[in-house]
Amino acid sequence: MALRFSRGQIVRLVVAVVIVVIAVWQLAPLTVSDIRPNGVVNAKLVTIQAPISGQLVRAIPDVGEPVSTGTIVTRITDDTEPQALLAQLDGENQLLRSRQTALVEKLATLNTLRDELSGRVREMISGSKESLRYKLLEAEARQKSWNSVVKEREMSLRRQKTLLADGHVAQVRVDEAESLLEQARQEFERASADRERYSKEAGSLDKGIFVGDGQNDVPYSQQRLDEVVLAIADLNVQLAETRGRMSSIERQLREETMRAGRRESMLVRSPIDGLVWRRMATELATVTKNNDLAKLLDCSEIRVEVPVDESLSDTIATGTQVTVRLQGSPETYKGVVSGVRGTRSVAPELEYAALPPLLKKDEVLLVVDLPDVGFNERPETFCNVGRRAEVSIPGRFDSWFGASSQS
């Protein structure tokens, strides 16, 4: 019996089918996996640089040859760089030694002259003291002598005045007696002044100052002695500076000699486990410090970079598990999303072996880490770096099924 539908039923059926088609069309991207076939396998590069300038006396391993951490990659010898500096330091050290010898000899000469002048000054002071002592004794003797004369002439004046009062002598005799008394008193005062002056000269002489007639405050020998003492002090300062500079130069010379010995030959070792990606210097080549010698491929961290629609950047969270399959291989690998880079992001400072895929308009770069995939077990494949990879991003239903299977 054939089914017959009324016109209204047909209309309702068509509307229902259209709604179902639209719903399927809208929900399809969320229910199936999003497969991206244009991913690229990538890994970091580590650059080995020359630690010193010199010549490579050991060839770098061939491209593709595995190396492990601490493996000797090459050896550099350097016999010329420190020689100029060592020669300069040695020459400066010899000049300082000659200067030290000259200063020591000049200092010895001045010390001898100082001792001689000191002896002369001591002898002069001693002789001057002895001369002043005799002058002082002579002044004291004259003082005593004239003191006696004054007393005698005072008595004579008194007698003359008595005789004048009695009328036995004339006034002239009294005047003569007064004149002689005044003369004796002046000589006594002169002797007293000489005694005082010689006493003060003796006191100044004890301090090394000469205040006699026709003399400066110090004699020529003392002046020369003062100049020599100042010159000796200046030479001692110069000698101390020279010896300090010599000590610094000798220490620097020892350090540079030891450094030159260390630089004479240096081994360059691999910092990672990997393989040689590129050789940038050949055996017996001359290199300078910090020149690139080789690039090593680090297979310990394999990543896949794949472009995806920019609209997915907000829905794909870091840590999302994806499936990765290399083009031409049936084997699949588990990957983990580690980041999303936009079209205008600055490239990181790390250097990678392969170029990332080109991004189209409204696309971002999805970075997927592949832990423990074992690519480094086959070094002849260069850890599959540069191969195209297919990345399957799970949809909503895939996550539901994964959650139910885990429960």
C-alpha positions, 0 to 999 in steps of 0.5 A: 500500500503506497503512502500518500502525503498531503501537501502540508505534510510534504511542506513540513517534511521539506522544512524538517530536512532543511533544518537537519541539513543546516544543523549538520552543516553548522555542527560538522566542524565540531564533531569531526577532527580538523586535519592539517596536512601542511605541517613541518617537523623542526628542531633547534640548532646550537652554534659552536663558536671559536673560544680563541683565535688560531688555527683548526688542527683537528677536522670537525666531524662530517655533516650528519655524524652524531656527537654527544655532550663533551665530545671533542668537536675540534682543537684550536692552537694559537701561538701568536696572539699573546706574543706582542703583549708579552714582549711589551710587558717584558720591555716595560719591566726591563725599563722599570728595572733600569729606572729602579737601579738608577734611583737606588744609585742616586739615592745612595749618592745623596745619602752619602752627601747628606751624611757628609753635610750633616758632619760639616754642620755638626762640626760648624755648630761645635766650632761656633759653640766653642768660639762663642764660649771663649767670647762669652768668657772674654766678655765676662772677664771684661765685665769684671775688669771694668766693674773694678775700674768703675769702683776705683774711679768712683773712689778717685772721684770722691777723693778729688771732690774732697781735695777740691773742697779743701782747696788742694786741687783745681776743678779740672782734676774733678772734671777729669775724674768724672770723665774717666768714671763715665768712660769706665761705666760705658765700657762696663755696659759694653762688656755686659751687652757683649756677654748678653749677646753671646749668651743669646747666640749660644741659645740660637746655635743650639737650635741650628740657627746662626745669628752672628755678624755677617751670617744668614740664619743657617750656613751654606752647608745647612742649606745644602743639607736641607736641599739634599733631604728634600731630594732624598724624600722625592727619590724615595717616593719615585722609588716606591712608585717604580717598585709598585709599578714593577710589582704590577707589571710582573704580576700581569706578566705572569698572568699573561704567560699562564694565559698564553700557555692555556691559549696555546691549545684549546679543545672545543667540545659539544655542549649537547647530544645531537648531530652535525648539521653544518660545518662552517670551518675546515681543517687548518683554517684560521679563525678568530675568536667568536667565529662560528665553527659548526651548527649542531642539531638538537634532536632532544626537542622535536616540534611540528609547526602547522598553520591553522585558521586564526579563528581556532587560536581561541579554541585550541588550548595549550596542552591539547593532545593532537595526532601527528603523522609524517607524510608517506608514513603510516605511523602516528605520534602523540603530540601536545600543543605548546603555543600559537604564534600570530602572523606578526609575532617576532621570531624567537632568538632560538635558531631552528633548522627548518623554515616554518610553513608560510602563513596565509591571510587569517592564519596562525602558526600552531606549535606542537611538541613531540616528546619521546618520538625516537627520531634521534635513533636514526641520525641518517634521517636528520631527525626527520627535520624538514619533513611534512607532517599531517596534524589531526586536531580533535573536535568536540565529539572526539573529546567527548569520546576520549573522556568517556573512554577514560571513564 
